[in-house]
Amino acid sequence: MYEFHYQTSRLVKAAAVAVFDELDDHEKLSAHMMNSSAMMAGSKMKLRLDEAQGRGVGAKIALEGRMLGIALRVEEVITEYRPPAQKVWETIGEPRLLVIGSYRMGFTVEPQPTGSLLTVFIDYDRPSGLWGVLGRLAGPFYARWCSVNMAKAVARRFA
């Protein structure tokens, strides 16, 4: 369904339930987007959650902000929710992003003898219109940055 895929896996020294609970908090999960960084060109996004707080199938999440003077916005809905093993969310409508278009993102947590194996993935399309060219160049870097940052942040919290 999506043209591109990236995933990263990391062993986290914590039980699957603890890892899932940490990632189930979208404020922590999206922290890399809500802090100013080089990948965000010094900008940051604001997170908006519905009353379900991004937990459970059908829960909605929105991120909005500006980058290089351009308004960005994406809305997502939780499509799969199986604590403590898997959570998946997908864009709704047409996202206003610069380097990726519509996407499906999520994580799986598998118990291991020394903790949990966390895999964070993103399946995505290029953005439409002129931004598609930028997406061809920067989309893979952004997909990697996003999934690696999510996995590293959780591993660091349980180190």
Buried (B, 14 or more C-beta within 10 A) or exposed (E): EBEBEBBBBBEBEBBBBBBBBBBBBBEBBBBBBBEEBEBBEEBBBEBEBBEBEBBEBEBBBBBBBEBEEEEBBBBBBBBBBEBBBBBBBBBBEEBBBBBBBBBBBBBBBBEBEEBBBBBBBBBBBBBEEEBBEBBEEBBBEBBBBBBBBBBBBBBEEBE
